[in-house]
Amino acid sequence: MSKRKNHSPEFKAKVALEALKGERTVAELASQFGVHPTMIHSWKLALLEGASGVFERGGNKTPEIDEEQVKELHAKIGELAVANDFLSRKLKPWTGK
């Protein structure tokens, strides 16, 4: 029994673009790249469906900021700063600084 191959996204894009060009048949591409013709069809379809996302405005969207999480993190930073200050004052007699 053979093991499934995991192809890189770059490889899939290359094969799908070749299929979109239409210069060779899917059977020729399948034998050239060593993949099943059904896979080429599915990669081609995925490329066509996802291509519109490339041209959307704000392609590099900024991540949404969760205000509640920011407040929790600021509170945690404050707690840690207080604990750090407390411990540094308590360790002064032993470190001599």
Helices and strands as residue ranges (DSSP letters): H 9-21, H 26-33, H 37-50, G 51-55, H 67-95
